[in-house]
Amino acid sequence: MKFTITITRDEDGIYIADCPAIPGCMSQGKTEEEAQRNIHEAIKECLEVRLEKGMPLTVTTREIEVTV
């Protein structure tokens, strides 16, 4: 499976990775690369838990254009 992730840097310099298609699936790292590796593992674990609990694996996400 392929997922879109977002990586942002917080005020303490830690990189936060989030997978919008899996509610609550987040991780972090000291570098972008570490955050990306960590979210990869978090996605696997989140999917396993959601499967065990009989929850939908993902939610629908959309990309929209907003004029500012």
C-alpha positions as CSV (number, residue, x, y, z in Angstrom):
1,M,0.0,0.0,0.0
2,K,1.1,3.6,-0.6
3,F,0.3,6.4,1.7
4,T,0.8,10.2,1.6
5,I,2.5,11.5,4.7
6,T,3.2,15.0,6.0
7,I,6.4,16.0,7.8
8,T,6.6,19.3,9.7
9,R,9.1,20.7,12.1
10,D,7.9,21.8,15.6
11,E,9.2,24.7,17.7
12,D,11.8,22.4,19.4
13,G,13.2,21.3,16.0
14,I,11.7,17.8,16.1
15,Y,10.2,16.5,12.9
16,I,6.6,15.3,13.2
17,A,5.3,12.8,10.6
18,D,1.6,12.2,10.1
19,C,-0.4,9.9,7.9
20,P,-3.7,11.7,7.2
21,A,-5.4,8.5,5.8
22,I,-5.0,6.7,9.2
23,P,-6.5,8.8,12.0
24,G,-4.1,9.2,14.9
25,C,-1.1,7.7,13.1
26,M,1.8,9.9,13.9
27,S,5.5,9.6,14.7
28,Q,8.6,11.8,15.0
29,G,12.3,12.0,14.6
30,K,15.3,14.2,15.0
31,T,15.7,14.4,11.2
32,E,13.3,14.2,8.3
33,E,14.7,10.9,7.4
34,E,14.3,9.5,10.9
35,A,10.7,10.8,11.0
36,Q,10.0,9.1,7.7
37,R,11.5,5.8,8.8
38,N,9.5,6.0,12.1
39,I,6.1,6.8,10.4
40,H,6.7,3.8,8.1
41,E,6.8,1.5,11.2
42,A,3.9,3.4,12.8
43,I,1.7,2.9,9.7
44,K,2.3,-0.9,9.9
45,E,1.4,-0.9,13.6
46,C,-1.7,1.3,13.1
47,L,-3.0,-0.9,10.3
48,E,-2.5,-4.0,12.4
49,V,-4.4,-2.5,15.4
50,R,-7.2,-1.3,13.2
51,L,-7.5,-4.7,11.5
52,E,-7.6,-6.5,14.9
53,K,-10.4,-4.1,16.1
54,G,-12.4,-4.5,13.0
55,M,-12.0,-0.8,12.2
56,P,-11.7,0.6,8.6
57,L,-8.1,0.6,7.7
58,T,-8.1,4.1,6.3
59,V,-10.3,7.1,5.8
60,T,-10.9,9.0,2.6
61,T,-8.6,12.0,2.0
62,R,-8.7,14.5,-0.8
63,E,-6.4,17.1,-2.1
64,I,-8.1,20.4,-3.0
65,E,-6.9,23.7,-4.4
66,V,-7.6,26.8,-2.4
67,T,-7.0,30.2,-3.8
68,V,-5.5,32.6,-1.3
